């Protein structure tokens, strides 16, 4: 009873918290272009996203979305990992205009994260 609708925790609502599956789809509608920082790319599609090349093709390390696009040379597909700026301070900084990263592709970096 009372005023308002169901305000319970889990269960109610449309597909639970966060809505549907989301993410980007690959194929012909997504174009990949290089970002000004080496090794980072921008996936242009319905929504733009920061991506990096996936070195472990077919595997999702942290459950992130992946995009496969056709190679320009007509060969194999290239797979990219979508970089979520809400889970990465570096990605958030790049989106917000970070000038210098001070590390490029092939750099060895000690990462002391607490994720998963």
C-alpha positions in Angstrom: 0.0 0.0 0.0 0.9 3.6 0.4 1.9 6.1 -2.2 4.1 5.4 -5.2 4.9 2.2 -7.0 7.2 -0.7 -6.2 10.4 0.7 -4.7 11.9 -2.6 -3.8 15.6 -3.5 -4.4 16.4 -6.2 -7.0 13.8 -7.5 -9.4 11.4 -4.8 -10.4 11.8 -2.2 -13.1 12.9 -2.6 -16.7 15.6 -5.3 -16.9 17.0 -4.4 -13.5 19.5 -1.7 -12.8 21.4 -0.4 -15.8 19.0 -1.2 -18.6 19.8 -3.5 -21.4 23.0 -5.1 -22.7 24.4 -1.9 -24.2 27.8 -1.7 -25.8 28.9 -1.2 -29.3 28.4 -3.5 -32.2 31.2 -4.0 -34.8 30.8 -4.5 -38.5 30.3 -1.9 -41.2 28.8 0.8 -38.9 31.8 1.3 -36.7 34.9 3.1 -38.0 38.2 3.1 -36.1 40.5 6.1 -36.2 43.8 6.7 -34.4 43.7 9.0 -31.3 46.5 11.5 -30.9 48.0 9.3 -28.2 49.8 6.4 -29.9 48.2 3.0 -29.3 44.8 4.4 -28.5 42.0 4.6 -31.0 38.5 6.1 -31.2 35.6 3.9 -32.4 33.1 6.1 -34.3 29.7 4.7 -34.5 26.3 5.3 -32.8 28.3 6.2 -29.8 32.0 7.1 -29.8 34.3 5.1 -27.5 38.0 4.9 -26.7 39.5 1.5 -27.7 42.8 -0.3 -27.7 43.9 -3.3 -29.8 43.2 -6.6 -28.1 46.4 -8.7 -27.9 44.4 -11.7 -26.6 41.9 -12.0 -29.5 38.6 -13.6 -28.4 39.2 -13.0 -24.7 37.7 -10.4 -22.4 40.1 -9.8 -19.5 37.8 -7.7 -17.2 34.5 -8.4 -18.9 34.8 -5.4 -21.1 33.0 -5.0 -24.5 35.0 -5.9 -27.6 34.6 -4.7 -31.2 35.7 -6.6 -34.3 36.2 -4.7 -37.5 37.3 -5.8 -40.9 40.9 -5.1 -41.8 41.4 -2.4 -44.4 43.6 -4.9 -46.5 40.6 -7.3 -46.8 42.3 -9.8 -44.5 41.3 -10.9 -41.0 39.3 -9.0 -38.5 41.0 -6.7 -35.9 39.6 -6.9 -32.4 39.5 -3.9 -30.1 38.7 -3.6 -26.4 36.4 -0.8 -25.3 38.1 1.3 -22.6 35.5 2.4 -20.0 36.4 5.9 -18.5 34.3 5.1 -15.5 36.6 2.2 -14.5 39.9 3.7 -15.6 41.4 7.0 -14.4 43.7 7.1 -17.4 40.9 6.7 -19.9 38.9 9.4 -18.1 41.9 11.7 -18.2 42.4 11.1 -22.0 38.7 11.9 -22.6 39.0 15.1 -20.6 42.0 16.3 -22.6 45.1 14.9 -20.9 48.1 16.3 -22.8 50.9 13.8 -22.0 50.6 10.2 -20.9 54.4 9.7 -20.6 54.2 6.1 -21.7 53.7 4.6 -25.1 53.1 1.2 -26.6 55.6 -1.3 -25.4 56.3 0.6 -22.1 56.6 -1.5 -19.0 54.3 -0.2 -16.3 53.8 -1.5 -12.8 50.1 -1.3 -12.2 49.0 -1.4 -8.6 45.2 -1.5 -9.1 42.6 -3.0 -6.8 40.1 -4.0 -9.4 38.6 -7.5 -9.3 
